Amino acid sequence: MSNINETLPNLDVLLDVAVEVSVELGSCRLTMREVLQLQPGSVVSLDRPAEAPVELSVNGKPFARGEVVVVDGKVGVKITELRKA
Protein backbone atom coordinates (compact mmCIF):
# COMPACT_ATOMS: atom_id res chain seq x y z
CA MET A 1 0.00 0.00 0.00
CA SER A 2 1.47 3.35 -0.98
CA ASN A 3 1.87 6.26 1.41
CA ILE A 4 -1.04 8.74 1.11
CA ASN A 5 1.48 11.61 0.95
CA GLU A 6 2.96 10.08 -2.21
CA THR A 7 -0.45 9.46 -3.78
CA LEU A 8 -2.00 12.85 -2.96
CA PRO A 9 0.85 15.36 -2.51
CA ASN A 10 -1.45 18.39 -3.06
CA LEU A 11 -3.60 17.39 -0.07
CA ASP A 12 -0.73 17.31 2.44
CA VAL A 13 -2.01 20.44 4.20
CA LEU A 14 -5.36 18.70 4.92
CA LEU A 15 -4.05 15.43 6.36
CA ASP A 16 -3.99 16.69 9.98
CA VAL A 17 -7.50 18.22 9.91
CA ALA A 18 -9.72 16.52 12.51
CA VAL A 19 -13.04 15.11 11.27
CA GLU A 20 -15.95 13.54 13.14
CA VAL A 21 -16.36 9.82 12.52
CA SER A 22 -19.61 8.28 13.73
CA VAL A 23 -21.04 4.76 13.64
CA GLU A 24 -24.76 4.04 13.42
CA LEU A 25 -25.77 0.75 14.97
CA GLY A 26 -29.46 1.29 14.30
CA SER A 27 -32.37 3.37 15.44
CA CYS A 28 -35.80 3.10 17.03
CA ARG A 29 -38.82 5.22 17.77
CA LEU A 30 -39.91 5.71 21.39
CA THR A 31 -42.64 7.76 22.98
CA MET A 32 -41.56 10.44 25.43
CA ARG A 33 -43.09 8.26 28.18
CA GLU A 34 -40.77 5.40 27.19
CA VAL A 35 -37.74 7.72 27.08
CA LEU A 36 -38.50 9.04 30.57
CA GLN A 37 -38.76 5.46 31.88
CA LEU A 38 -35.23 4.57 30.70
CA GLN A 39 -32.75 3.88 33.47
CA PRO A 40 -29.37 2.21 33.89
CA GLY A 41 -29.73 -1.38 32.68
CA SER A 42 -32.59 -0.61 30.29
CA VAL A 43 -32.29 -2.24 26.87
CA VAL A 44 -33.39 -0.30 23.79
CA SER A 45 -34.22 -2.53 20.82
CA LEU A 46 -32.91 -1.25 17.50
CA ASP A 47 -34.30 -1.77 14.00
CA ARG A 48 -31.39 -3.94 12.79
CA PRO A 49 -30.34 -7.49 13.55
CA ALA A 50 -27.17 -7.85 15.64
CA GLU A 51 -25.20 -9.26 12.69
CA ALA A 52 -26.15 -6.44 10.29
CA PRO A 53 -23.33 -4.19 9.06
CA VAL A 54 -22.97 -0.80 10.75
CA GLU A 55 -22.75 2.47 8.84
CA LEU A 56 -19.73 4.77 9.27
CA SER A 57 -20.02 8.45 8.45
CA VAL A 58 -17.37 11.16 8.24
CA ASN A 59 -18.75 14.61 9.06
CA GLY A 60 -22.27 13.27 8.49
CA LYS A 61 -21.54 11.79 5.04
CA PRO A 62 -21.73 7.99 4.52
CA PHE A 63 -18.19 6.67 4.12
CA ALA A 64 -18.09 2.93 4.81
CA ARG A 65 -19.74 -0.13 6.28
CA GLY A 66 -18.27 -2.47 8.83
CA GLU A 67 -18.70 -5.08 11.52
CA VAL A 68 -18.66 -4.40 15.25
CA VAL A 69 -15.71 -6.14 16.91
CA VAL A 70 -14.41 -6.36 20.47
CA VAL A 71 -10.62 -6.42 20.95
CA ASP A 72 -9.05 -6.44 24.40
CA GLY A 73 -12.33 -5.29 25.95
CA LYS A 74 -12.71 -2.31 23.59
CA VAL A 75 -15.39 -1.94 20.94
CA GLY A 76 -14.32 -1.11 17.40
CA VAL A 77 -15.45 -1.41 13.80
CA LYS A 78 -13.79 -3.59 11.18
CA ILE A 79 -14.21 -1.87 7.79
CA THR A 80 -15.73 -4.25 5.25
CA GLU A 81 -16.79 -1.86 2.47
CA LEU A 82 -15.76 1.65 1.43
CA ARG A 83 -18.33 3.81 -0.34
CA LYS A 84 -17.46 5.42 -3.62
CA ALA A 85 -17.77 9.19 -3.79
C-alpha positions as CSV (number, residue, x, y, z in Angstrom):
1,M,0.0,0.0,0.0
2,S,1.5,3.4,-1.0
3,N,1.9,6.3,1.4
4,I,-1.0,8.7,1.1
5,N,1.5,11.6,1.0
6,E,3.0,10.1,-2.2
7,T,-0.4,9.5,-3.8
8,L,-2.0,12.9,-3.0
9,P,0.9,15.4,-2.5
10,N,-1.4,18.4,-3.1
11,L,-3.6,17.4,-0.1
12,D,-0.7,17.3,2.4
13,V,-2.0,20.4,4.2
14,L,-5.4,18.7,4.9
15,L,-4.1,15.4,6.4
16,D,-4.0,16.7,10.0
17,V,-7.5,18.2,9.9
18,A,-9.7,16.5,12.5
19,V,-13.0,15.1,11.3
20,E,-15.9,13.5,13.1
21,V,-16.4,9.8,12.5
22,S,-19.6,8.3,13.7
23,V,-21.0,4.8,13.6
24,E,-24.8,4.0,13.4
25,L,-25.8,0.7,15.0
26,G,-29.5,1.3,14.3
27,S,-32.4,3.4,15.4
28,C,-35.8,3.1,17.0
29,R,-38.8,5.2,17.8
30,L,-39.9,5.7,21.4
31,T,-42.6,7.8,23.0
32,M,-41.6,10.4,25.4
33,R,-43.1,8.3,28.2
34,E,-40.8,5.4,27.2
35,V,-37.7,7.7,27.1
36,L,-38.5,9.0,30.6
37,Q,-38.8,5.5,31.9
38,L,-35.2,4.6,30.7
39,Q,-32.8,3.9,33.5
40,P,-29.4,2.2,33.9
41,G,-29.7,-1.4,32.7
42,S,-32.6,-0.6,30.3
43,V,-32.3,-2.2,26.9
44,V,-33.4,-0.3,23.8
45,S,-34.2,-2.5,20.8
46,L,-32.9,-1.2,17.5
47,D,-34.3,-1.8,14.0
48,R,-31.4,-3.9,12.8
49,P,-30.3,-7.5,13.5
50,A,-27.2,-7.9,15.6
51,E,-25.2,-9.3,12.7
52,A,-26.2,-6.4,10.3
53,P,-23.3,-4.2,9.1
54,V,-23.0,-0.8,10.7
55,E,-22.7,2.5,8.8
56,L,-19.7,4.8,9.3
57,S,-20.0,8.5,8.5
58,V,-17.4,11.2,8.2
59,N,-18.8,14.6,9.1
60,G,-22.3,13.3,8.5
61,K,-21.5,11.8,5.0
62,P,-21.7,8.0,4.5
63,F,-18.2,6.7,4.1
64,A,-18.1,2.9,4.8
65,R,-19.7,-0.1,6.3
66,G,-18.3,-2.5,8.8
67,E,-18.7,-5.1,11.5
68,V,-18.7,-4.4,15.3
69,V,-15.7,-6.1,16.9
70,V,-14.4,-6.4,20.5
71,V,-10.6,-6.4,21.0
72,D,-9.0,-6.4,24.4
73,G,-12.3,-5.3,26.0
74,K,-12.7,-2.3,23.6
75,V,-15.4,-1.9,20.9
76,G,-14.3,-1.1,17.4
77,V,-15.4,-1.4,13.8
78,K,-13.8,-3.6,11.2
79,I,-14.2,-1.9,7.8
80,T,-15.7,-4.2,5.2
81,E,-16.8,-1.9,2.5
82,L,-15.8,1.6,1.4
83,R,-18.3,3.8,-0.3
84,K,-17.5,5.4,-3.6
85,A,-17.8,9.2,-3.8
